Amino acid sequence: MTGPDTAPIAEAGVVTQWVRLTPLDTMAVRDGRELALGSAATAVFPSPSTCAGALARMVRGGPRPGWVVDVRGPLLVGPGRRAQVYLPAPHDVLVQGGRLRRAPLPGGTYLDEVDAEAVGGWVPARWLQRYLSGAPLAATRADDASVAQLQPGPVSQQRIGIARQGRLVLAGMLYGAEHLRLPEDSDGSWSLVMSCRLYPGQWVKPGLAPLGGRGRHARVEAIAPLGWPDRPSDFPRGRVLVYLATPALLTRGTGWAPQDAEQIGFACAGPQPVATAVRGRVDSSFLRWAVPAGTVYYLKFPSERAAAEWAEIHHGKCLPDQMSPEAATAGFGLSFIGSWM
């Protein structure tokens, strides 16, 4: 993995800055689907656009105050100075009979068609780096210390509420809602983390930004870079694995493949509803179905050189083939590249 640094990374006038968002309370972020009378609202992990909007409120200076070049994330990060990034577990990592194994792919099979259970949760960046290299998985979860660090992610909490008019409860307006709380341990609270690129002269002002529902906020602060998992240097027979760390609004969904590459198969736990909106534009909200984080694509390029060149360009970046240019700049489709056998 790329090691931690002590300062932002300069690149042709653009500065890459890592940012931590620590919610002060539970998060009640809905997926955008209409809530019918008598149903319960389901909370989801904040989408890239939700966190990008919170970050934009804290960006100062530069030619476009409140705007950034692009954002990559959000992901989870543990507390403490030696914290590392956690990413959604790949959908092709399964638990069957107490053993870890990869799904019987490629072949274009959805996970609900496989007689096994996806491992789920969040994995440390160092574990994902080994996964991307194509290294074999441990025989059992207990045998693998890094998998023992598997983080289940945000904890669900159910809430019951009412709607009032003055001091009177409105008839039929008792409702249920799900909230999410980030995990906590002896070192403190976990946080959301993003990497963003800033225009020259911009900086992130520490403070509170709205995040997680009405009246809820997160503490926003710039931090030293934490680093992404490294990609492998070799791609035997032109075989490339693309892992999605954030949901992607790909134009062809699970049928996606880059130009000059053939999709051999994929592992996907199903579509994910995502509500998006363009900042400053009225009536710009859309509800779309995204390819969820953790999805894995198996690709084959015509040569090892073509595979290596494509991987070098796209590793640790947001995929370009999405429904709108804003999707990639907001953090949708953050991908990490590996190889498969």
N, C-alpha and C positions, 0 to 999 in steps of 0.2 A: 504494500500500500504506500501511497504517497504520504510522507511523514508530515507532522504538524509544522507549521511555520509561525513566525511571530508578527508578520505584517501582511497586508493585502498583496496580491500578486498583480503587477502591472502588465498590461498587454496592449500595445498600440494605442495608448491613451485611455483605454478602458480598464477599470480596476475591478478585480474579483474579490468580493467580500462575503464571508460567511456570517450568518445571522441566526441568533437563537430566539425563539418565541416561547415563553413560559406562561401558560394559562394560569390565571389566578384562581380559577374555580373550574367547575365542570364545563364541558363544551356541549352545546345543543345545536349542532350543525345538521340541517336536514338535507336530503338528497335532491330536493326540488320537486318531487312528485306531490300532486294535490292531496291534501289531507281531508278525507271524507269524514262526515259527522259520525261520531262514535268510534272512530279508529284511534290508534295510538301512533304518535309521531316517533319515527325511528331516527336515531342519531347516527351519523357516519363520520369517518375520519375526515378532517378538513381537506377539501380539494386543493390542488395547486393554486387555482384562481382565488380562492378564499384567503389563503395565506399571502399570496402576492398582493392582494388588496390591503391587507393589514400592514404589510411591509411598506407599501407605497406611501402610507400616511406618515411614515417616519423618515422618509428620504428628503434631504435638504440640499440646496445648492445645485450647481450645474446648469446646463442649458434648458433642462426640462424638469423643474422641481416636481417631485411626486411621481416621476416616471423612471424606470430603470431599463437597461438594455434587455435583460432577460433574467429569469429566475429558474432555479433547478431545485425541486423539492415540492412539498415538505417530506422529511423523513423524521425518524425518532433519534434522539441522542440522550444518553444517560447523564446523570449528574457527576460533578467532580472534574478536576483538571485533566484526568486521563480518560475522559469519556470518549467513546467511539460511536460512530454512526451505526444505527440498526436499520435494516431494510426488510420489506415484506418477504417472507419465505417464498422461494420459487414454487410454482404450482406443479412442477414435475417431481418434487421431492415428497415421497409418500411414506406412510407408516403402514406396514402390513405384517401382522403377527409379531408385533413388537420390534420389527426391524425397519431400518431406513433403506429405501431404494428409490431409484428413478422410475418414473412411469414408463410403461411399455410403449414408448414413442421413439422416433417420430412415426406419424401415421394419421395425424389430424383427429385425435380423440379427445373429447371433453372428459374432464376428470370424473364426472358422475357416471361415466361408462366403465370405469376401472374399479375392480374389486379391491379397493384400498382407500385409505383416508389421507388427505393432504396433511402434511405436518403442520401447516398454518403458523400463525404468529410472526415474529420478527427475528431475523438472524443478524449476528454481528457482521460488520463489513469484512473482517478477516476471514470468517467462514465463507462468505459469498465469494471472496477472491479465490479461495481454493476450489469452490464449486465451479467457477468460471473457467478454471484451468483444466477441468475435466477429470480431476482427481476422484478416485472412488470414494463413495460414502462409507461411513463406519458401519460395522455389522449391526450394532445396536445403538440406540440413543445414549445408553449409559456408558458405552465405550468411548464416546466422543465428547471431550470436555467442552469444546466450543458449542456443540449442539445443546449441551446441558445449560448453556447460557441463553437458550431460546427464551425470548421475551414474548409473553402472550399479547402485549400491547395494551391499548386503553381498556379500562374496566367499565362495563356497562352498569349504569344505575338507573332504576326506574323511578319516575316522579309522577305524582297525581296532582292535578290542578283544577281550578274552577274559573269560570268567567263571571265577572260581576258588573252590575250597573249600580254605581254608588255603593251602598252596603248590602245590596240584594244579589243573591246568586241567580244567574239567568237559567231558566229551565232547560234541561238537556245539554248543559255545557260543562259537565264533568268530563275531563279528558285525561289521558295518560300520555306521558312523554318519556323518551329514553335520553339520558345524558351519558356522556363519556368522560371519564377521568383518566388522565395520564398516570402511569404507575409511579410509585414512590418507593424508595428504599432508605437505608440508613444514611446514605450520602446526600439525600435530598430528592427533589422532584425531577422527573424526566421532562424533556422539552421537545418542541418541534425545531427542526433545523433546516436551513435552506442556504444555498449558495446563489449569490446574485452578482450580476455584472453592472457596474455603475458607470454613468457618463463621467468624463473628466470634471473634477471640481465637486462631485457629489459625495455625501457621506450619510451614514445612518445615525440619526439622533436617538440615543437611548430614552426610553419612556414607555408609556402605556398606549396600546392601540386596541380598538374594538376587535374582538375575536371570540367566537364560540356562542353567539346568540345575543339577544337583546340584553343590554346592561352588563355584558361580560367583556373582560379585557385580558390581554396577555402582555407581559413585560417583554419588550423588544430590545435587543442589545447586539452590537457587533462583536464577533469573537474571532479568535485565530483560526485559520483553516484547519479542518479535521482530516481532509483527504478522502478520495474515493478508492474503491477497490481497483487494482491494476488489471489490465487486460492481458491475456496470454500473447506471446510473441509469435507463436506458430499456429497455423490453422490447417492441419493435415487434410488433404483432398478437398480443400476449399470449404470446409464445413465450419459454419459460424452459428453460434448461439446468441440470440438477442433476448436479454432479460429486461422487463419493464419494472422500474422502481416506483413509478407513479402511473396513474391511469393515463391512457392514451386515447385521443379522439381520432384514430386513424381512419382515413377515407374508405378503406376496404376492410376495416375491422380485423377479424381473425383470418381473413383472406389476404392480409398484407404481406408484401415482400418487396424489397428494394429492386430498382432496375438492375438487370443483368444477373439477378439471383433467383433461384428456385426455392419456394417454400416446400420443405419435405414434411413438416408436421408442426404441431404446436401443443402446448399444455395451457388450458384456460379454465378457470373455475366459473366462468359465466359472465355475462355483461354487467356493467355497473352504471346506474343512472347518475348523471352529473349535470347540475345546473350551472350555466355560465352566463356572464353578462359583460359587456364592454363598458369600461369605466367612463362616466360622463355622457353616455348615450341612453336616452329614454327608450323604453320598449325594445331593449337589446337582449333581454334574457331568453335563454333557450334551455330546454331539457333534452339532453342527448344521452345515448347509450355508449359508454366508453369500454374499451378493453381494459380490464382491471389490472392494478399493480400486482406483480408476481407472475404475470403471464410470460411464457417462454416460447420463442419462435426458433425452429430449426431451419436453417438456410443452407444452401449449397451454391457457392460461386464457381465460375468456370475454371478458376485457378487459385492456387494458394496466394499468389501475389495480389490478385484482385480482392480476395477475402481480407488480407492484411491491410490493404489500402483503405477499404471501406471501414474496417474496424477502427483504424487510427483516427478517421474523421469523426465517427459517431460515438465512440466510447465516452461515457460520462456526459453526454449531451442529450438534448430533447430531439426526438425524431421529427423530421420536417414534413412528412407526408400525412398531415392532419387536416381537419375540416376547415381550419382558419389559421392564419399566421399568428393570431393572438394566442392560440392554444400552446404552441411551442414556447413562445416567450414567457408565458405564465407558469410554465413548469410541467405541462402535460407531456407524457411520453419520454420521461428521463430514462435512458437505457444504458445498460452495461453489457459489454460484449465478451463472449467466451467462445469456447470450442466444444464440439461434441464428437463422440466416437460412433 
